[in-house]
Amino acid sequence: MARYGKRPIQIPDNVKVNITDDFINVEGPKGKLQIPRVPVVDFVIEGNLLSVVFDEKLKNNGYAMQGLGKSLVNNMIVGVTSGFEKTLYLVGTIYSVQLKGNKLDFNLGYSHPVVFEPPQGISFEVETPNFSINSQKVTIIKVKGIDKQLVGQTAAKIRMLRKPDNYKGKGIRYMDEKLIIKEGKKAKK
């Protein structure tokens, strides 16, 4: 059945993994992460390998929790060693964003500027490349952090400030998001 959860996780030398009855703690060069312990499964550390095991009586639920536990711990280890990043494009001639301290100051066509404060552990980068999308100005916003879930959630909240428009292509979108531009209404002849 499920093979992903059976493979052990390689723990790098500069990472410490501590598993208690209630929490899983991972500490590395970029910081510390803590999550509640996944039910049903046990974590076994042998040398620099971490395995996730479960009671064989709980086959269906056990396989799912085994894969979840392995994925969560693996994401924590990757986060504290190299970190995670999501890239967003702000597309539009009148739209702009500036990095002021650690906050993003957006001009999104509303009657007021929108200030976005990052949660703790998240940092931003703003770049202005020399290319355009549909002859519209593009600004790149990078969301960086060590917690994969928090990076993705912050990027989604930024995208919700001005969703991409299907007719002109303006708005905030993910770098790899495919946007289908619709044809507008035609005048009668």
Phi, psi and omega in degrees: 000244184284127180252340184299315184290339182283332182288133180287159179262132176279121179266120178297162182294328184270015181240135176249130177244124179236122182245119177252187180292332186247334188225159171244120181246133177231130180233133181214191183296333182267349179151195182239145175228147179218134175226157173294150182292140179285129181289164174078331186253159175242148179249128182240124178253122177233105183068241177249025176243137177244125179245149177247122181234159178216165179288130184295344178290337183259051190311296187295310180293324181295317179299317181295315181290329177296314178294320178297314180299317180295318181296317180297313181293320179297318178295325177294318180294316177297321181297315182282347177262311183239339179083173180236156182213136172239138181247131179241148174251130170259110186248127177153142182293319183267354182274142178210161177215142177229146177266112179245103187070242175249007182258153174259130179249106185263144165241103189245022178087002175278174180285354183219154175287152179250122179256126181246117178265133181282149171291166181297132180096001180246138175231158183238154168227140179237130180230150174243103181280172179255048171222165180228161177240122183053041182056031176246145178297143181237137171235136182260130177242124178250128178254122184234148177181179181260343181262113185300318181295318181291323177296314180294320180291321178295318177298321179293322178293322177295318180298326181291343179298323176206094181297153179295140180272130183283349182263319181249346178083008182277155177128193180253128180220161175289155182300319184263013181283130177268123181245123179269117181278123180274153176276137181284175179291144181260149178286147178284147179256000000 
